[in-house]
Amino acid sequence: MQDEQINHRKELTTQEASQISGLSRNHITLLLRQAKLEGRNFGQRLWTVYADSLERYIATHHKSGPKGPRKKPALESQTTSAPAAAIQHDPGSDKS
């Protein structure tokens, strides 16, 4: 009985799944290989996605990744010298 239910699941091509979800075909294929989406593999590069699996994946919240190169944090001055005011000689203080 369970085999009959699995065989009647609606299947989508990766192109159709991409259009529905807004994800790239490459990302959908990656999700299939990682078993985050359910589907069938017909050879090395041909996949179909089960529609109910795609709907469940879309309905769950996913944190987006970085949007570009990482920025290096601004480094503060790493010198440990005394403040400039303490180093400067006040010429008026030597007059006697």
C-alpha positions, -999 to +999 in steps of 0.1 A: +000+000+000+028+024+008+045+017-025+014+027-043+013+060-025+049+067-033+044+059-070+015+084-073+035+114-061+036+143-085+070+148-100+086+180-113+116+185-134+144+206-119+135+234-143+099+234-131+110+232-095+134+262-101+106+283-116+082+275-087+107+280-059+129+307-072+160+286-065+185+278-092+185+244-109+220+238-095+209+245-060+179+222-064+202+194-076+224+200-047+195+198-023+185+165-040+220+151-036+220+161+001+186+145+006+171+178+017+146+174-012+131+141-022+131+130-058+145+105-083+177+103-102+178+090-137+215+088-144+241+113-133+225+146-143+188+140-147+166+145-116+129+148-108+116+164-076+086+153-057+062+183-056+052+177-020+088+176-009+095+209-027+064+225-010+076+213+025+111+227+018+098+261+006+075+263+037+103+260+062+124+290+072+160+290+058+187+315+068+202+332+038+239+330+033+265+358+029+258+384+002+293+390-009+329+390+001+337+392+038+349+426+050+379+428+072+373+444+105+389+478+110+420+473+130+428+498+158+462+512+162+483+483+175+511+505+189+513+507+227+532+539+229+523+567+253+498+593+242+512+621+221+505+647+247+527+630+273+556+627+248+555+663+236+578+688+254+561+720+264+587+747+258+570+772+282+575+749+312+613+751+312+615+788+316+627+799+350 
